[in-house]
Amino acid sequence: MLGDLRVWCAGKSQVMTVHYDSKVRLITLKNTARPEHEKDMILSIEGYSIAGGREARLVRNNEPANLDVVILGELRVLVGLGRQTNG
């Protein structure tokens, strides 16, 4: 699929795929290292007005999502670590 980003884990046969659908403004994160009962992560892109114009943000479950935290969590799962650090 054109437009996908795939990240392979060198030590395992796991892969994380990021797919962007521009027609519906959705980003789908698929991670084969995630447990089977967990679904794919779907983020929507929504625009909102600010004083100087418009901005965009990622939303998951009707809540703003921090892209850095989402990607870091998915990469940690991909390599076999937990989503959160203890500290």
C-alpha positions in Angstrom: 0.0 0.0 0.0 1.3 3.4 -1.0 1.8 5.9 1.9 2.4 3.2 4.6 5.3 3.3 7.0 6.5 -0.1 8.2 8.9 -0.6 11.1 10.4 -4.1 11.6 11.9 -5.3 14.8 15.3 -6.7 14.0 15.4 -9.3 16.7 11.9 -10.5 16.2 9.4 -11.1 13.4 7.2 -8.3 14.5 6.2 -5.3 12.5 4.4 -2.0 13.1 2.5 -0.5 10.2 1.3 3.1 10.0 -1.4 3.8 7.4 -2.8 7.3 6.6 -6.2 7.5 4.8 -6.5 11.1 3.4 -10.1 10.7 2.4 -11.4 10.3 5.9 -8.3 11.8 7.7 -7.6 8.6 9.7 -4.3 7.1 10.9 -4.3 3.4 11.6 -1.4 1.9 13.7 -1.2 -1.9 13.4 1.4 -3.7 15.6 1.8 -7.4 15.4 3.6 -7.5 18.8 0.4 -6.3 20.5 -1.7 -9.0 22.2 -4.4 -10.5 20.0 -7.3 -9.1 22.1 -6.1 -5.5 21.5 -7.4 -3.8 18.4 -5.6 -1.6 16.0 -5.1 2.0 17.2 -7.1 4.4 15.1 -6.4 8.2 15.3 -8.4 10.8 13.6 -7.2 14.2 12.5 -9.4 17.1 13.4 -9.1 20.8 12.8 -10.0 23.5 15.2 -10.0 27.3 15.2 -7.4 29.5 17.0 -7.0 33.2 17.1 -4.6 33.3 14.1 -6.3 30.7 11.9 -6.7 26.9 12.1 -4.7 24.1 13.7 -5.0 20.3 13.6 -4.6 17.6 16.2 -4.8 13.9 16.6 -7.8 12.5 18.5 -8.4 9.0 19.9 -11.6 8.1 21.7 -12.7 11.7 21.5 -9.6 12.9 23.5 -6.5 14.7 22.1 -3.6 12.3 21.6 0.1 13.1 22.1 1.7 11.7 19.0 5.2 11.3 20.7 3.7 9.3 23.5 1.6 7.1 21.2 4.6 6.3 18.9 6.9 5.7 21.8 4.4 3.3 23.4 3.9 1.4 20.2 7.7 1.1 19.6 8.2 -0.2 23.2 5.5 -2.9 22.5 7.2 -3.8 19.2 10.6 -4.5 20.9 9.0 -6.4 23.8 9.1 -3.7 26.5 6.0 -2.5 28.4 4.2 0.6 27.2 5.0 2.6 30.3 8.3 3.2 32.1 8.6 2.7 35.8 9.9 5.9 37.2 
